[in-house]
Amino acid sequence: MDNNNMKYISTDNLTAILYADGDKKLQIFNCHKSEYGWNSRDLITSFFGVSNKEFTYKYVQNKVGEVYSTFNNQEIDELLNKINKYENK
């Protein structure tokens, strides 16, 4: 694994790490928004990398469901849209 060829794509509570070989890794954070305008993100969990084919909406939704009892699924859409936009440049 070459750390120089990784791309991080993030939303408030989710980060996808894209590897040069096409695999992806999901990280889930707890985001604290400050009244002063900055955000703090605490890592809750980081899952093993999976193939591009396995990294689907359902996969992300299931992994988020392991951590959060309720979660705004629009953030999952946002993450996947950012990934698609990056990959289709």
HELIX and SHEET records of a PDB file:
HELIX    1   1 ASN A    3  ASN A    5  5                                   3    
HELIX    2   2 TYR A   57  VAL A   67  1                                  11    
HELIX    3   3 ASN A   73  GLU A   87  1                                  15    
SHEET    1   A 4 LYS A   7  SER A  10  0                                        
SHEET    2   A 4 LEU A  14  LEU A  18 -1                                        
SHEET    3   A 4 LYS A  24  LYS A  33 -1                                        
SHEET    4   A 4 ASN A  39  SER A  46 -1                                        
END                                                                             
